[in-house]
Structures are given as structure tokens and as C-alpha cells.
Amino acid sequence: MKGLDIRKIILSAVRQGLGAVGRFLSSVPAGWLVVMGILGLPIAIVSVAVAFVFLVLVILLAVLMLLFYVLVWRPVSARRRRNERIIEAEYTVKSDDERHT
């Protein structure tokens, strides 16, 4: 019989809680605003968390690109520039008369 008593206690507490919520919402002129606020708060928190994670990922990508440039790209391009030599050539074009003689 104790099990029934605990069940009755739990059911009455739930009923009282729902009744209190109903009375509160009826006392507020725009109760649906409170309900939408309660439902919207987790969505807003998740949106801020997603935006923060995106910002962290963008910052991490920028740092990795900077490291790639400093450690890989700049040394390779500097080595390539050192190996390049400018070769100047001078040429003349012979006229048709000079070519046939």
C-alpha cells in the first residue's frame, strides 16, 4: 500500500505544479510570450555556442594558414628565387638580302 501512497503524492505534486504554472500564465497578460521565451532560451544558447565554435574554428584556420606560410611556403619560394637567374640575350635579325648571300 505504500507504493500507492507514493504514486498519489507524486501525482498530486505534478498536478499542483501544473496548476501553479497555469495560474502564473493566466496572471501574465501575454502568457504565450513566457512560454515562447522558455522554449526560445535553449535555442538561443545553442546558437551562441555554435557561433562561438565557428569563431574558434576560423581563428584556428587562420593560425594554421599563417604557420603553413611561415614554415613551408616562404622557405620554398625563397629557395626558388635564389635558384632563378636572369639570362639576358641580345639578338639581331638579318634582312632577307643578308640571309641569301
N, C-alpha and C positions, 0 to 999 in steps of 0.2 A: 504494500500500500504506500510505502514511502516514495516509490517511483512515480506514482500518480500525483503525489503532492508536489514533487519537484517539477513535473511537467506542468501542473497547474500554475505554479509560481512563475515558471519561465514564460508561459503563455500570457499570464496577466501582466508581466513586466513588458513583454513585447507590445501588448495592447495598450498599456499605459504610455509607452514610448511613442507609438504611432499616434495615439490621441494627442499627446503633447505636441508632436510635430504638426499635426493637423490644426490644433488650436493656434500655434505660433504662425503658421502660414495664413490662417484666416484673419489673424490680427494685423498682419502686414498688408498694406493696400495692394501691392503688386507681389504676391507670393510667388508667382512664376519666375520673377526676377531672382529671388533667393534660390529657387530650385535650379535655374539655369546657371547661376553663379557657382553653386555647389558642383554641378556637373562640368562647368567650364574650367574650374580651377585645375583639375588634373591635366586637362588638355593644354592649358597654358604652361604648366610646369614642364610637361613633356616637350612642348615646343621650344621653351627656353633651353632645356637640356640638349635637344637636337641642334639648335643653333650654336651652343657652346662647343659641342663636339665637332661640328663643321668648322668653326673658327680654329679650334686646336689643330684639326687636320690640315687646314690651309696654311697655318703657321709652320707646321711640321714639313709640309711640302716645300715651302719657301726655304726653310733651313737646309733641307736635303738638296735642293737645286743649287743653293749657294755653295754647299760642300762639294757637290759634283763639279761646279765651275772651278773652284779653287784647287781641288785635288786632282782632277782629271783633265778638264778641257783646257785650262790655261797652260799647264805644262806641255801638253801635246801640241797646241798651236804655237807656243814659243819655240819648241824644237823644230817644228815645220818651218817657221820663219827663219830660223838660224840656217837651215839647210838650203833655203832658196837663194839662188844667186842670180843677179840680173846680168844677162848677156846682151851686150849691145853689138849690133852688126850694121855695117854700112854697105850699101849695095848701090850699084848703078845699073841703069837699063840701057842696053845698047840699042841703037837705032836699027832699022831694017837694013840700011846700007852697010853698017859695020858687021852685021851678022852674016851677010852673004859674001863678004870678001875674005 
